[in-house]
Amino acid sequence: MNRSNHFSLTLQSLAKLASESGKTHSAPLHALPSLNSVLAEFSPLPHTALFLGLATDGLPILLNLLDPLPGPIMIVGDIGCGKTNFLQTITGSINGVHSSNEVSFSIISNDLSEWKAFQDSSNCANLLSPGEQNVVSVLHSLVEWAHSNKGAQQISLLLIDNIETLLEIPETQQDLRWLLLRGPSRRVWPIVTINTSVAVSERFQPWLEAFHTRLFGYILDQHEAQLLTGISNISFTNLISGFQFVMREGNNWLPFWIPTLD
Protein backbone atom coordinates (compact mmCIF):
# COMPACT_ATOMS: atom_id res chain seq x y z
CA MET A 1 0.00 0.00 0.00
CA ASN A 2 1.49 3.37 -0.95
CA ARG A 3 1.33 6.30 1.39
CA SER A 4 -1.41 8.16 -0.48
CA ASN A 5 -3.68 5.12 -0.11
CA HIS A 6 -2.82 5.06 3.58
CA PHE A 7 -3.75 8.76 3.84
CA SER A 8 -7.07 7.98 2.15
CA LEU A 9 -8.00 5.18 4.54
CA THR A 10 -7.06 7.27 7.57
CA LEU A 11 -8.99 10.35 6.44
CA GLN A 12 -12.06 8.36 5.44
CA SER A 13 -12.11 6.75 8.88
CA LEU A 14 -11.89 10.14 10.57
CA ALA A 15 -14.61 11.55 8.30
CA LYS A 16 -16.90 8.66 9.24
CA LEU A 17 -16.20 9.31 12.91
CA ALA A 18 -17.18 12.97 12.50
CA SER A 19 -20.33 12.13 10.53
CA GLU A 20 -21.53 9.61 13.09
CA SER A 21 -20.96 11.83 16.10
CA GLY A 22 -22.35 15.08 14.66
CA LYS A 23 -20.51 16.93 17.41
CA THR A 24 -17.43 19.10 17.56
CA HIS A 25 -14.34 17.25 18.69
CA SER A 26 -10.64 17.08 17.99
CA ALA A 27 -9.05 14.51 15.75
CA PRO A 28 -6.45 12.21 17.30
CA LEU A 29 -3.19 13.88 16.28
CA HIS A 30 -1.40 10.56 15.78
CA ALA A 31 -4.01 9.55 13.20
CA LEU A 32 -3.36 12.50 10.92
CA PRO A 33 -0.37 12.58 8.55
CA SER A 34 2.34 15.16 9.14
CA LEU A 35 2.96 17.96 6.69
CA ASN A 36 6.49 16.71 5.99
CA SER A 37 5.24 13.22 5.14
CA VAL A 38 2.57 14.62 2.82
CA LEU A 39 5.01 16.89 0.99
CA ALA A 40 7.49 14.03 0.66
CA GLU A 41 4.82 11.72 -0.76
CA PHE A 42 3.71 14.15 -3.46
CA SER A 43 7.06 15.75 -4.21
CA PRO A 44 7.75 17.50 -6.42
CA LEU A 45 4.66 19.71 -6.33
CA PRO A 46 4.30 22.31 -9.09
CA HIS A 47 6.18 25.47 -8.15
CA THR A 48 3.16 27.59 -9.04
CA ALA A 49 0.84 25.58 -6.78
CA LEU A 50 0.03 26.28 -3.15
CA PHE A 51 -0.74 23.27 -0.95
CA LEU A 52 -3.95 23.71 1.06
CA GLY A 53 -4.71 20.25 2.42
CA LEU A 54 -5.68 16.66 1.68
CA ALA A 55 -8.99 15.53 0.25
CA THR A 56 -10.64 12.50 1.82
CA ASP A 57 -9.27 10.38 -1.03
CA GLY A 58 -5.77 11.24 0.15
CA LEU A 59 -4.89 13.51 -2.78
CA PRO A 60 -3.64 17.08 -2.30
CA ILE A 61 -5.80 20.17 -2.66
CA LEU A 62 -3.78 22.76 -4.61
CA LEU A 63 -4.31 26.41 -5.48
CA ASN A 64 -2.87 27.55 -8.81
CA LEU A 65 -1.14 30.82 -7.95
CA LEU A 66 -1.03 31.86 -11.61
CA ASP A 67 -4.83 31.73 -11.93
CA PRO A 68 -6.37 34.82 -10.28
CA LEU A 69 -9.96 33.60 -10.78
CA PRO A 70 -10.50 32.34 -7.17
CA GLY A 71 -9.57 35.78 -5.83
CA PRO A 72 -8.62 36.39 -2.20
CA ILE A 73 -9.19 33.45 0.15
CA MET A 74 -11.24 33.66 3.34
CA ILE A 75 -10.92 30.95 5.99
CA VAL A 76 -13.96 31.25 8.25
CA GLY A 77 -15.22 29.30 11.24
CA ASP A 78 -15.89 29.38 14.95
CA ILE A 79 -13.17 30.04 17.52
CA GLY A 80 -11.05 26.90 17.87
CA CYS A 81 -11.92 25.41 14.49
CA GLY A 82 -8.28 25.53 13.32
CA LYS A 83 -8.01 28.71 11.26
CA THR A 84 -4.55 29.60 12.56
CA ASN A 85 -3.46 25.98 12.11
CA PHE A 86 -4.58 26.27 8.51
CA LEU A 87 -2.50 29.40 7.88
CA GLN A 88 0.51 27.76 9.50
CA THR A 89 0.07 24.71 7.26
CA ILE A 90 0.20 27.04 4.28
CA THR A 91 3.37 28.76 5.48
CA GLY A 92 4.93 25.41 6.36
CA SER A 93 4.21 24.08 2.89
CA ILE A 94 5.75 27.18 1.32
CA ASN A 95 8.91 26.61 3.33
CA GLY A 96 8.98 22.98 2.21
CA VAL A 97 8.21 23.46 -1.48
CA HIS A 98 9.12 26.94 -2.67
CA SER A 99 12.31 28.97 -2.74
CA SER A 100 12.13 32.58 -1.55
CA ASN A 101 12.56 33.68 -5.18
CA GLU A 102 9.38 31.80 -6.08
CA VAL A 103 7.03 32.53 -3.16
CA SER A 104 7.34 34.89 -0.21
CA PHE A 105 4.83 35.62 2.53
CA SER A 106 3.98 38.40 4.94
CA ILE A 107 2.15 37.52 8.15
CA ILE A 108 -0.04 39.89 10.14
CA SER A 109 -1.22 38.42 13.43
CA ASN A 110 -2.34 39.74 16.77
CA ASP A 111 -0.41 36.93 18.51
CA LEU A 112 3.13 36.78 17.12
CA SER A 113 4.10 34.13 19.68
CA GLU A 114 2.19 31.62 17.53
CA TRP A 115 4.46 32.40 14.58
CA LYS A 116 7.95 32.24 16.09
CA ALA A 117 8.74 29.05 14.17
CA PHE A 118 8.32 30.91 10.87
CA GLN A 119 10.09 34.21 11.54
CA ASP A 120 13.51 32.99 10.41
CA SER A 121 12.26 31.44 7.19
CA SER A 122 13.88 32.81 4.04
CA ASN A 123 10.37 32.95 2.56
CA CYS A 124 9.12 35.25 5.33
CA ALA A 125 9.23 38.87 4.16
CA ASN A 126 7.38 40.35 7.13
CA LEU A 127 6.02 39.22 10.49
CA LEU A 128 4.13 41.89 12.36
CA SER A 129 1.09 42.67 14.46
CA PRO A 130 -1.74 45.01 13.41
CA GLY A 131 -0.67 47.52 16.05
CA GLU A 132 2.82 48.01 14.66
CA GLN A 133 3.48 51.29 12.93
CA ASN A 134 4.92 49.73 9.77
CA VAL A 135 1.78 47.69 8.99
CA VAL A 136 0.55 50.58 6.85
CA SER A 137 3.85 50.83 4.96
CA VAL A 138 4.02 47.05 4.38
CA LEU A 139 0.56 47.02 2.80
CA HIS A 140 1.44 50.05 0.69
CA SER A 141 4.70 48.45 -0.45
CA LEU A 142 2.77 45.35 -1.57
CA VAL A 143 0.46 47.55 -3.63
CA GLU A 144 3.43 49.35 -5.18
CA TRP A 145 5.15 46.05 -5.95
CA ALA A 146 1.95 44.73 -7.53
CA HIS A 147 1.82 47.77 -9.79
CA SER A 148 5.43 47.36 -10.93
CA ASN A 149 6.00 43.58 -11.03
CA LYS A 150 5.21 42.99 -14.70
CA GLY A 151 7.40 40.11 -15.86
CA ALA A 152 8.36 39.16 -12.31
CA GLN A 153 8.37 35.49 -11.37
CA GLN A 154 7.94 35.82 -7.62
CA ILE A 155 4.53 35.45 -5.96
CA SER A 156 3.71 37.16 -2.66
CA LEU A 157 1.20 35.95 -0.10
CA LEU A 158 -0.40 38.26 2.45
CA LEU A 159 -1.56 36.12 5.38
CA ILE A 160 -3.80 37.93 7.85
CA ASP A 161 -4.88 36.04 10.95
CA ASN A 162 -8.14 37.59 12.18
CA ILE A 163 -8.60 40.26 9.52
CA GLU A 164 -11.01 42.16 11.74
CA THR A 165 -8.09 43.47 13.81
CA LEU A 166 -6.67 45.13 10.71
CA LEU A 167 -9.98 46.72 9.74
CA GLU A 168 -9.84 48.81 12.91
CA ILE A 169 -6.94 50.81 11.40
CA PRO A 170 -8.30 53.46 8.99
CA GLU A 171 -4.93 54.00 7.31
CA THR A 172 -4.91 50.42 5.98
CA GLN A 173 -8.32 50.50 4.31
CA GLN A 174 -7.46 51.81 0.85
CA ASP A 175 -4.47 49.54 0.23
CA LEU A 176 -6.19 46.51 1.73
CA ARG A 177 -9.24 46.99 -0.47
CA TRP A 178 -7.04 47.29 -3.56
CA LEU A 179 -5.17 44.09 -2.67
CA LEU A 180 -8.45 42.22 -2.20
CA LEU A 181 -9.82 43.42 -5.53
CA ARG A 182 -6.67 43.34 -7.67
CA GLY A 183 -3.96 41.47 -5.78
CA PRO A 184 -4.29 37.91 -7.18
CA SER A 185 -4.17 39.20 -10.77
CA ARG A 186 -0.87 40.89 -9.90
CA ARG A 187 0.75 37.98 -8.02
CA VAL A 188 -0.26 39.12 -4.54
CA TRP A 189 -2.60 36.68 -2.79
CA PRO A 190 -4.46 37.78 0.37
CA ILE A 191 -5.41 34.78 2.52
CA VAL A 192 -7.26 35.76 5.68
CA THR A 193 -8.99 34.19 8.65
CA ILE A 194 -12.08 35.49 10.39
CA ASN A 195 -14.38 34.28 13.14
CA THR A 196 -17.91 33.37 12.09
CA SER A 197 -19.63 35.94 14.28
CA VAL A 198 -17.57 38.74 12.74
CA ALA A 199 -18.01 37.49 9.17
CA VAL A 200 -21.81 37.71 9.45
CA SER A 201 -21.79 41.05 11.26
CA GLU A 202 -23.12 44.18 9.62
CA ARG A 203 -19.80 46.01 9.86
CA PHE A 204 -18.03 43.32 7.82
CA GLN A 205 -20.61 43.19 5.02
CA PRO A 206 -18.81 45.73 2.78
CA TRP A 207 -15.72 43.49 2.89
CA LEU A 208 -17.43 40.11 2.64
CA GLU A 209 -18.34 40.51 -1.02
CA ALA A 210 -14.63 40.65 -1.94
CA PHE A 211 -14.22 37.00 -0.93
CA HIS A 212 -15.74 34.71 -3.53
CA THR A 213 -13.62 31.79 -2.30
CA ARG A 214 -14.51 30.81 1.26
CA LEU A 215 -13.10 27.83 3.12
CA PHE A 216 -15.27 26.78 6.06
CA GLY A 217 -14.32 25.21 9.34
CA TYR A 218 -16.64 24.07 12.13
CA ILE A 219 -19.63 26.42 12.55
CA LEU A 220 -22.15 25.64 15.25
CA ASP A 221 -24.87 28.12 14.27
CA GLN A 222 -26.66 26.82 11.17
CA HIS A 223 -28.18 30.21 10.42
CA GLU A 224 -24.72 31.81 10.29
CA ALA A 225 -23.53 29.05 7.95
CA GLN A 226 -26.50 29.78 5.70
CA LEU A 227 -25.75 33.50 5.66
CA LEU A 228 -22.16 32.86 4.57
CA THR A 229 -23.01 30.30 1.89
CA GLY A 230 -26.39 31.55 0.66
CA ILE A 231 -27.62 27.95 0.92
CA SER A 232 -30.51 26.85 3.11
CA ASN A 233 -30.18 23.77 5.31
CA ILE A 234 -26.37 23.85 5.12
CA SER A 235 -24.50 22.65 8.20
CA PHE A 236 -20.82 22.44 9.11
CA THR A 237 -21.25 20.82 12.51
CA ASN A 238 -19.86 17.49 11.33
CA LEU A 239 -16.40 18.94 10.68
CA ILE A 240 -13.65 18.03 13.12
CA SER A 241 -12.37 21.17 14.82
CA GLY A 242 -8.74 21.95 14.31
CA PHE A 243 -8.06 19.94 11.18
CA GLN A 244 -11.06 19.63 8.86
CA PHE A 245 -12.46 22.19 6.44
CA VAL A 246 -14.76 22.24 3.43
CA MET A 247 -14.86 24.19 0.19
CA ARG A 248 -17.39 24.55 -2.58
CA GLU A 249 -16.46 22.96 -5.89
CA GLY A 250 -19.12 23.75 -8.48
CA ASN A 251 -22.38 22.45 -7.05
CA ASN A 252 -20.63 20.10 -4.65
CA TRP A 253 -18.85 20.43 -1.33
CA LEU A 254 -15.32 19.10 -0.95
CA PRO A 255 -14.20 18.33 2.61
CA PHE A 256 -10.47 18.25 3.24
CA TRP A 257 -7.93 17.95 6.04
CA ILE A 258 -4.88 19.89 7.06
CA PRO A 259 -1.89 17.80 8.18
CA THR A 260 -0.20 18.22 11.53
CA LEU A 261 2.87 20.42 11.72
CA ASP A 262 6.08 18.55 12.48
C-alpha positions as a printed Julia matrix, in Angstrom:
262×3 Matrix{Float64}:
   0.0    0.0     0.0
   1.49   3.37   -0.95
   1.33   6.3     1.39
  -1.41   8.16   -0.48
  -3.68   5.12   -0.11
  -2.82   5.06    3.58
  -3.75   8.76    3.84
  -7.07   7.98    2.15
  -8.0    5.18    4.54
  -7.06   7.27    7.57
  -8.99  10.35    6.44
 -12.06   8.36    5.44
 -12.11   6.75    8.88
 -11.89  10.14   10.57
 -14.61  11.55    8.3
 -16.9    8.66    9.24
 -16.2    9.31   12.91
 -17.18  12.97   12.5
 -20.33  12.13   10.53
 -21.53   9.61   13.09
 -20.96  11.83   16.1
 -22.35  15.08   14.66
 -20.51  16.93   17.41
 -17.43  19.1    17.56
 -14.34  17.25   18.69
 -10.64  17.08   17.99
  -9.05  14.51   15.75
  -6.45  12.21   17.3
  -3.19  13.88   16.28
  -1.4   10.56   15.78
  -4.01   9.55   13.2
  -3.36  12.5    10.92
  -0.37  12.58    8.55
   2.34  15.16    9.14
   2.96  17.96    6.69
   6.49  16.71    5.99
   5.24  13.22    5.14
   2.57  14.62    2.82
   5.01  16.89    0.99
   7.49  14.03    0.66
   4.82  11.72   -0.76
   3.71  14.15   -3.46
   7.06  15.75   -4.21
   7.75  17.5    -6.42
   4.66  19.71   -6.33
   4.3   22.31   -9.09
   6.18  25.47   -8.15
   3.16  27.59   -9.04
   0.84  25.58   -6.78
   0.03  26.28   -3.15
  -0.74  23.27   -0.95
  -3.95  23.71    1.06
  -4.71  20.25    2.42
  -5.68  16.66    1.68
  -8.99  15.53    0.25
 -10.64  12.5     1.82
  -9.27  10.38   -1.03
  -5.77  11.24    0.15
  -4.89  13.51   -2.78
  -3.64  17.08   -2.3
  -5.8   20.17   -2.66
  -3.78  22.76   -4.61
  -4.31  26.41   -5.48
  -2.87  27.55   -8.81
  -1.14  30.82   -7.95
  -1.03  31.86  -11.61
  -4.83  31.73  -11.93
  -6.37  34.82  -10.28
  -9.96  33.6   -10.78
 -10.5   32.34   -7.17
  -9.57  35.78   -5.83
  -8.62  36.39   -2.2
  -9.19  33.45    0.15
 -11.24  33.66    3.34
 -10.92  30.95    5.99
 -13.96  31.25    8.25
 -15.22  29.3    11.24
 -15.89  29.38   14.95
 -13.17  30.04   17.52
 -11.05  26.9    17.87
 -11.92  25.41   14.49
  -8.28  25.53   13.32
  -8.01  28.71   11.26
  -4.55  29.6    12.56
  -3.46  25.98   12.11
  -4.58  26.27    8.51
  -2.5   29.4     7.88
   0.51  27.76    9.5
   0.07  24.71    7.26
   0.2   27.04    4.28
   3.37  28.76    5.48
   4.93  25.41    6.36
   4.21  24.08    2.89
   5.75  27.18    1.32
   8.91  26.61    3.33
   8.98  22.98    2.21
   8.21  23.46   -1.48
   9.12  26.94   -2.67
  12.31  28.97   -2.74
  12.13  32.58   -1.55
  12.56  33.68   -5.18
   9.38  31.8    -6.08
   7.03  32.53   -3.16
   7.34  34.89   -0.21
   4.83  35.62    2.53
   3.98  38.4     4.94
   2.15  37.52    8.15
  -0.04  39.89   10.14
  -1.22  38.42   13.43
  -2.34  39.74   16.77
  -0.41  36.93   18.51
   3.13  36.78   17.12
   4.1   34.13   19.68
   2.19  31.62   17.53
   4.46  32.4    14.58
   7.95  32.24   16.09
   8.74  29.05   14.17
   8.32  30.91   10.87
  10.09  34.21   11.54
  13.51  32.99   10.41
  12.26  31.44    7.19
  13.88  32.81    4.04
  10.37  32.95    2.56
   9.12  35.25    5.33
   9.23  38.87    4.16
   7.38  40.35    7.13
   6.02  39.22   10.49
   4.13  41.89   12.36
   1.09  42.67   14.46
  -1.74  45.01   13.41
  -0.67  47.52   16.05
   2.82  48.01   14.66
   3.48  51.29   12.93
   4.92  49.73    9.77
   1.78  47.69    8.99
   0.55  50.58    6.85
   3.85  50.83    4.96
   4.02  47.05    4.38
   0.56  47.02    2.8
   1.44  50.05    0.69
   4.7   48.45   -0.45
   2.77  45.35   -1.57
   0.46  47.55   -3.63
   3.43  49.35   -5.18
   5.15  46.05   -5.95
   1.95  44.73   -7.53
   1.82  47.77   -9.79
   5.43  47.36  -10.93
   6.0   43.58  -11.03
   5.21  42.99  -14.7
   7.4   40.11  -15.86
   8.36  39.16  -12.31
   8.37  35.49  -11.37
   7.94  35.82   -7.62
   4.53  35.45   -5.96
   3.71  37.16   -2.66
   1.2   35.95   -0.1
  -0.4   38.26    2.45
  -1.56  36.12    5.38
  -3.8   37.93    7.85
  -4.88  36.04   10.95
  -8.14  37.59   12.18
  -8.6   40.26    9.52
 -11.01  42.16   11.74
  -8.09  43.47   13.81
  -6.67  45.13   10.71
  -9.98  46.72    9.74
  -9.84  48.81   12.91
  -6.94  50.81   11.4
  -8.3   53.46    8.99
  -4.93  54.0     7.31
  -4.91  50.42    5.98
  -8.32  50.5     4.31
  -7.46  51.81    0.85
  -4.47  49.54    0.23
  -6.19  46.51    1.73
  -9.24  46.99   -0.47
  -7.04  47.29   -3.56
  -5.17  44.09   -2.67
  -8.45  42.22   -2.2
  -9.82  43.42   -5.53
  -6.67  43.34   -7.67
  -3.96  41.47   -5.78
  -4.29  37.91   -7.18
  -4.17  39.2   -10.77
  -0.87  40.89   -9.9
   0.75  37.98   -8.02
  -0.26  39.12   -4.54
  -2.6   36.68   -2.79
  -4.46  37.78    0.37
  -5.41  34.78    2.52
  -7.26  35.76    5.68
  -8.99  34.19    8.65
 -12.08  35.49   10.39
 -14.38  34.28   13.14
 -17.91  33.37   12.09
 -19.63  35.94   14.28
 -17.57  38.74   12.74
 -18.01  37.49    9.17
 -21.81  37.71    9.45
 -21.79  41.05   11.26
 -23.12  44.18    9.62
 -19.8   46.01    9.86
 -18.03  43.32    7.82
 -20.61  43.19    5.02
 -18.81  45.73    2.78
 -15.72  43.49    2.89
 -17.43  40.11    2.64
 -18.34  40.51   -1.02
 -14.63  40.65   -1.94
 -14.22  37.0    -0.93
 -15.74  34.71   -3.53
 -13.62  31.79   -2.3
 -14.51  30.81    1.26
 -13.1   27.83    3.12
 -15.27  26.78    6.06
 -14.32  25.21    9.34
 -16.64  24.07   12.13
 -19.63  26.42   12.55
 -22.15  25.64   15.25
 -24.87  28.12   14.27
 -26.66  26.82   11.17
 -28.18  30.21   10.42
 -24.72  31.81   10.29
 -23.53  29.05    7.95
 -26.5   29.78    5.7
 -25.75  33.5     5.66
 -22.16  32.86    4.57
 -23.01  30.3     1.89
 -26.39  31.55    0.66
 -27.62  27.95    0.92
 -30.51  26.85    3.11
 -30.18  23.77    5.31
 -26.37  23.85    5.12
 -24.5   22.65    8.2
 -20.82  22.44    9.11
 -21.25  20.82   12.51
 -19.86  17.49   11.33
 -16.4   18.94   10.68
 -13.65  18.03   13.12
 -12.37  21.17   14.82
  -8.74  21.95   14.31
  -8.06  19.94   11.18
 -11.06  19.63    8.86
 -12.46  22.19    6.44
 -14.76  22.24    3.43
 -14.86  24.19    0.19
 -17.39  24.55   -2.58
 -16.46  22.96   -5.89
 -19.12  23.75   -8.48
 -22.38  22.45   -7.05
 -20.63  20.1    -4.65
 -18.85  20.43   -1.33
 -15.32  19.1    -0.95
 -14.2   18.33    2.61
 -10.47  18.25    3.24
  -7.93  17.95    6.04
  -4.88  19.89    7.06
  -1.89  17.8     8.18
  -0.2   18.22   11.53
   2.87  20.42   11.72
   6.08  18.55   12.48
